[in-house]
Amino acid sequence: MATSVPSPPSPADTSEPASPGARRRPLEGEKELHAAKRSEDDRGEPTASWPLALATVCLIVYASLYPFAEWRNQGISPLNFLTAPLPRYWTGFDVGVNLAGYAPLGFLLALAALRSGRMRLAVSVAVLSAAVLSLLMETLQSYLPSRVPSNVDFALNSAGAWLGACTAWLLEKAGAIARWSRVRARWFVRDARGALVLLALWPVALLFPASVPLGLGQVIERLEYWLAEMLADTPFLEWLPVRDIELQPLVPGAEVICVALGALIPCLLAYGVVRTWPQRAVVLVGALSAGIALTALSAALSYGPDHAWSWLDLPVQVGLVMGGVLALLMLPVPRRATAAVLLVALCVHLSLLNQAPAGPYFAETLQIWEQGRFVRFNGLAQWLGWLWPFATLAYVLVRLSVRKSGDARESKIGA
């Protein structure tokens, strides 16, 4: 008696019942999110926390050791401050500054450890690292005549780092960091941390008063002055190039271009790592709003609240509108093309800006700024204002020179 051999099940028979969302298109950034999760299981997710933590360390070193001059040895142990009596006088401002100064470092170090998969040791490593840095800074202050090491400062710095690290740990437990990872995967490409760090530092750089609004990187006159001062009374002074004609103030048309490029540059930097053009539009609005608000805050801090908007004259208004229109037209442009345009914009911006003098009124403003109450923070903002465009230029050059296997796919912009 013949028996029938069952035929092999067809693919339709072996498949699971189709769910309502089985045939949906993947969400924008979903593949990258899954890839980031798999990478996190293996070696940890790439995070901007490490570069931001390094930038915070540089800030702390600058603020702790400024003005880096007149080092001397007192002939006593630099660790004597640890056993010294507690100071009799202190202010709430000093307590707040010491706590707030190290809280971001503790937060960023713990966050970096958490996102690298080191859950158990995140807080301990962050606090210990920040405490070691604080101890080193207080020890080095023993060799500076203008600084006084303090055991209270050391304790407050360590406590601030602990508060920041605990905040990161609590956010991780509450799922906020996981939600941020999902948001980042949907909004930014995987290797976005360099651009994110630069974008995070851009508002701080804008606090430094600029002779042209949004005009960062005007260093030629200062560089010439520093070189002449360093080489004074040496034969090398004659090697410095001498201009036949003094720098002339920018004409209104050149000022319009400088302002437009100053507004366009952070937008193009963000376009290189943002996934879709609607998200780029959101970044465009945020960047222009932040640029205007921070420039007004800088003017208010430098000249007084009554002059917060005195910089917003007709050429600046035209430049801001032009920069916004150019950024709007660049919304659908592929990433590598935006990086190339950004490179050109940076070169033109720096070239125009450094062909103009600072001006006597601006020089007087710098003296007020450099001698202000927050002189160490002011100095940091000043250095960021000078160096941010050049750091962005270096980042763009590296990004354009490195070709990856998925470059063609990554250069496409989603709708």
C-alpha positions in Angstrom: 0.0 0.0 0.0 1.5 3.2 -1.1 2.1 5.8 1.5 2.3 9.4 0.7 5.3 11.3 1.7 4.5 14.7 3.0 6.0 17.4 0.9 8.4 19.8 2.6 6.7 22.7 4.1 6.7 25.8 2.0 8.3 29.0 3.2 4.8 30.2 3.8 4.1 27.2 6.1 7.2 27.6 8.2 6.9 31.3 8.8 5.2 32.8 11.8 1.9 34.5 11.5 2.4 37.9 10.2 2.0 40.5 12.8 0.5 43.9 11.9 3.9 45.5 11.9 5.9 42.7 10.3 6.2 44.4 6.9 6.8 47.9 8.2 9.7 49.8 7.0 12.5 50.2 9.6 12.4 53.5 11.5 15.1 56.0 10.6 18.1 55.1 12.7 16.7 51.8 13.9 19.4 49.7 12.2 22.1 51.9 13.6 20.5 51.6 17.0 20.6 47.8 16.9 24.2 48.0 15.7 25.1 50.3 18.5 23.5 47.9 21.0 25.5 45.0 19.6 28.6 47.1 19.8 27.8 48.0 23.4 27.6 44.3 24.3 31.0 43.7 22.8 33.2 46.7 23.5 30.9 49.5 24.6 29.0 52.2 22.7 30.9 55.2 21.2 30.2 58.2 23.4 31.0 61.9 23.4 31.4 61.7 27.2 35.1 60.9 27.0 36.0 63.9 24.8 33.8 66.2 26.9 35.4 64.9 30.0 38.8 65.7 28.6 37.6 69.2 27.7 36.4 69.6 31.3 39.7 68.4 32.6 41.4 71.1 30.5 39.0 73.7 31.9 39.8 72.6 35.5 43.5 72.7 34.9 43.3 76.2 33.4 41.0 77.5 36.2 43.2 76.0 38.9 46.6 77.1 37.7 45.9 80.4 36.1 48.0 82.6 35.5 50.7 79.9 35.2 53.4 82.4 36.2 56.0 83.0 39.0 56.4 79.4 40.1 58.4 79.1 43.2 59.4 76.5 45.9 58.4 77.4 49.4 60.7 74.8 51.0 57.7 72.9 52.5 55.9 69.8 51.5 53.2 70.6 48.9 50.8 68.2 50.8 50.9 70.3 54.0 47.5 71.7 53.1 45.9 68.4 53.8 46.6 68.6 57.6 46.2 72.4 57.9 43.5 73.9 60.1 40.2 74.6 58.4 39.9 78.2 57.1 38.0 80.5 59.4 36.3 82.4 56.7 34.5 81.1 53.6 31.7 82.2 51.4 28.8 80.5 49.7 30.2 81.6 46.4 33.4 79.7 47.0 31.5 76.6 48.1 29.2 76.7 45.1 32.1 77.2 42.6 34.1 74.3 44.0 31.1 72.0 44.0 30.0 73.0 40.6 33.5 72.9 39.1 33.9 69.2 39.5 30.3 68.0 39.3 30.3 68.0 35.4 33.6 66.0 35.5 32.1 63.4 37.8 29.0 63.2 35.7 30.8 62.8 32.4 33.3 60.2 33.7 30.6 58.1 35.2 28.4 58.5 32.1 31.3 57.4 29.9 31.9 54.4 32.1 28.2 53.5 32.2 27.9 53.7 28.4 31.1 51.6 28.1 29.4 48.8 30.0 31.3 49.3 33.3 28.2 49.5 35.5 29.6 48.4 38.9 32.7 50.7 39.0 31.3 53.7 37.2 30.7 56.0 40.3 33.8 54.8 42.2 36.2 55.3 39.2 34.7 58.7 38.4 35.0 60.0 42.0 38.5 58.6 42.5 39.7 60.1 39.2 38.3 63.5 40.0 39.7 63.4 43.5 43.2 62.5 42.2 42.9 65.5 39.7 41.8 67.8 42.5 44.7 66.6 44.7 47.2 67.3 41.9 45.8 70.8 41.3 45.8 71.7 45.0 49.4 70.4 45.2 50.6 72.4 42.2 48.9 75.5 43.7 51.5 75.3 46.5 54.1 76.5 43.9 52.0 79.5 42.7 52.2 82.7 44.7 48.7 83.9 43.6 47.0 80.6 44.6 46.3 79.1 48.0 45.8 75.3 48.3 43.0 74.3 50.6 41.8 71.0 52.1 38.3 72.4 52.1 38.5 72.9 48.3 39.8 69.4 47.9 36.9 68.0 49.9 34.3 70.1 48.0 35.8 69.2 44.7 35.5 65.5 45.6 32.0 66.0 46.9 31.0 67.7 43.6 32.4 64.9 41.6 30.5 62.4 43.7 27.2 64.4 43.2 27.8 64.4 39.4 28.6 60.7 39.3 25.6 59.8 41.4 23.4 61.9 39.1 24.7 59.9 36.1 24.1 56.6 37.9 20.5 57.7 38.8 19.8 58.7 35.2 21.0 55.3 34.1 18.8 53.5 36.6 15.8 55.6 35.5 16.4 54.7 31.8 17.2 58.3 30.7 20.6 57.3 29.3 19.0 54.5 27.3 16.4 56.9 25.9 19.2 59.3 25.0 21.0 56.5 23.2 17.8 55.8 21.1 17.4 59.5 20.4 21.0 59.8 19.4 20.8 56.7 17.1 17.8 58.3 15.3 19.2 61.8 15.0 23.0 61.3 14.6 25.4 59.1 12.7 27.5 56.7 14.6 30.8 58.6 14.5 29.2 61.9 15.5 31.0 62.5 18.8 33.7 64.8 17.5 31.1 67.2 16.0 28.9 66.9 19.1 31.8 68.0 21.3 32.5 71.0 19.0 28.9 72.0 18.9 28.7 71.8 22.7 31.7 74.1 23.0 30.5 76.6 20.5 28.1 78.4 22.8 30.9 78.9 25.4 33.1 80.3 22.7 30.4 82.8 21.8 30.6 84.3 25.3 34.0 85.8 24.4 33.2 89.2 22.9 34.0 89.3 19.2 34.6 92.4 17.2 32.3 91.0 14.5 29.2 89.1 15.9 29.6 85.3 15.5 33.2 86.0 14.3 35.4 83.5 16.1 39.0 83.0 15.3 40.3 86.6 15.0 43.9 85.9 16.2 46.3 87.5 13.7 46.9 90.8 15.6 47.2 89.1 18.9 49.6 86.5 17.5 51.8 89.2 16.0 51.8 91.0 19.3 52.7 87.9 21.3 55.5 87.0 18.9 56.9 90.5 19.0 56.8 90.4 22.8 58.5 87.0 23.0 61.2 87.9 20.5 61.9 91.3 21.9 65.7 92.0 22.3 66.6 89.0 20.2 67.9 88.9 16.6 64.9 86.8 15.6 62.6 89.8 15.9 63.7 90.9 12.5 62.4 87.7 11.0 58.8 88.6 11.7 56.9 89.8 8.6 56.0 93.5 8.7 52.9 94.7 6.9 53.3 97.7 4.7 49.6 98.7 5.2 47.8 98.5 8.6 44.7 96.4 8.8 41.6 98.3 7.7 38.1 97.9 9.3 35.7 95.7 7.4 33.3 97.4 5.0 29.6 96.6 5.6 29.5 94.1 2.8 32.5 92.1 4.2 30.9 92.2 7.7 27.6 90.8 6.3 29.6 87.9 4.8 31.4 87.3 8.1 28.2 87.2 10.1 26.5 85.0 7.5 29.4 82.5 7.5 29.5 82.6 11.3 25.9 81.6 11.5 26.3 79.0 8.7 29.4 77.2 10.0 27.8 75.5 13.1 24.8 74.5 11.0 27.0 72.8 8.4 29.0 71.1 11.2 25.8 69.6 12.5 24.5 68.7 9.1 27.5 66.4 8.7 26.3 64.1 11.5 22.4 64.6 11.5 20.5 61.9 9.6 17.5 63.5 8.0 16.7 66.9 6.5 13.7 67.6 8.9 16.1 67.0 11.8 18.5 69.4 10.1 15.8 72.0 10.1 15.4 71.7 13.8 19.1 72.0 14.3 19.1 75.1 12.1 16.6 76.9 14.2 18.4 75.8 17.4 21.8 77.0 16.2 20.6 80.4 15.0 18.6 80.9 18.2 21.6 79.9 20.4 24.0 82.1 18.4 21.7 85.2 18.8 21.0 84.5 22.5 24.7 83.9 23.4 25.9 87.0 21.5 23.3 89.1 23.4 24.4 87.6 26.7 28.1 88.3 25.9 27.2 91.9 25.1 25.2 92.2 28.3 28.1 90.8 30.3 30.7 93.1 28.6 28.8 96.4 28.2 25.8 96.0 30.6 22.3 94.8 30.2 21.2 98.0 28.4 23.5 97.2 25.5 22.6 93.5 25.1 21.2 94.2 21.6 23.4 97.1 20.5 25.4 94.8 18.2 22.3 93.9 16.1 22.7 96.7 13.5 21.6 96.5 9.9 24.7 94.6 8.5 24.4 92.0 11.2 20.7 91.5 10.6 21.3 91.1 6.9 24.1 88.6 7.7 22.0 86.6 10.0 19.2 86.4 7.4 21.7 85.4 4.7 23.3 82.8 6.9 19.8 81.3 7.6 18.9 81.2 4.0 22.1 79.5 3.0 21.7 77.0 5.8 18.1 76.4 4.6 19.3 75.7 1.0 21.9 73.2 2.3 19.3 71.1 4.1 19.1 68.3 1.4 22.8 68.3 0.5 24.7 65.0 1.3 27.0 64.9 4.3 30.4 64.8 2.4 29.3 67.7 0.3 28.3 69.7 3.4 31.7 68.9 4.9 33.4 70.3 1.8 31.3 73.5 1.9 32.1 73.8 5.6 35.8 73.7 4.8 35.4 76.5 2.3 33.2 78.5 4.6 35.8 78.2 7.4 38.7 79.3 5.2 36.8 82.3 3.8 35.5 83.3 7.2 38.9 83.2 8.9 40.5 85.0 6.0 38.1 87.9 6.0 38.0 88.1 9.8 41.7 88.2 10.2 42.1 91.0 7.6 40.3 93.4 10.0 41.8 95.1 13.1 40.3 94.6 16.5 39.7 98.3 17.0 40.4 100.5 20.0 36.8 100.1 21.5 37.1 96.4 21.2 40.5 96.4 22.8 39.2 98.3 25.8 36.4 95.7 26.0 38.9 92.9 26.1 40.7 94.6 29.1 37.5 94.8 31.0 36.7 91.1 30.1 40.2 89.9 31.0 40.1 91.6 34.4 36.5 90.5 35.3 35.4 88.6 38.4 35.3 85.3 36.6 38.8 85.9 35.1 39.6 82.2 34.8 36.3 81.4 33.0 36.8 84.5 30.9 40.2 83.3 29.8 38.8 79.9 28.9 36.1 81.5 26.8 38.7 83.7 25.2 40.8 80.7 24.2 37.7 78.9 22.9 36.8 81.9 20.8 40.2 81.9 19.3 40.7 78.2 18.7 37.2 76.8 18.0 37.3 77.5 14.2 40.7 76.0 13.9 39.7 72.9 15.8 36.6 72.6 13.6 38.9 73.1 10.5 41.1 70.2 11.7 38.1 68.0 12.4 36.6 68.6 8.9 40.0 67.9 7.2 40.3 64.6 9.1 36.7 63.7 8.3 37.1 64.4 4.6 40.4 62.5 4.4 39.1 59.3 6.1 37.1 57.1 3.8 35.1 54.3 5.4 33.4 51.3 3.8 29.9 52.7 4.4 30.7 56.2 3.3 28.5 56.1 0.2 25.5 55.0 2.3 26.2 57.4 5.2 26.4 60.3 2.8 22.7 60.0 1.9 20.2 62.2 3.7 16.8 60.7 4.6 13.5 62.5 4.2 
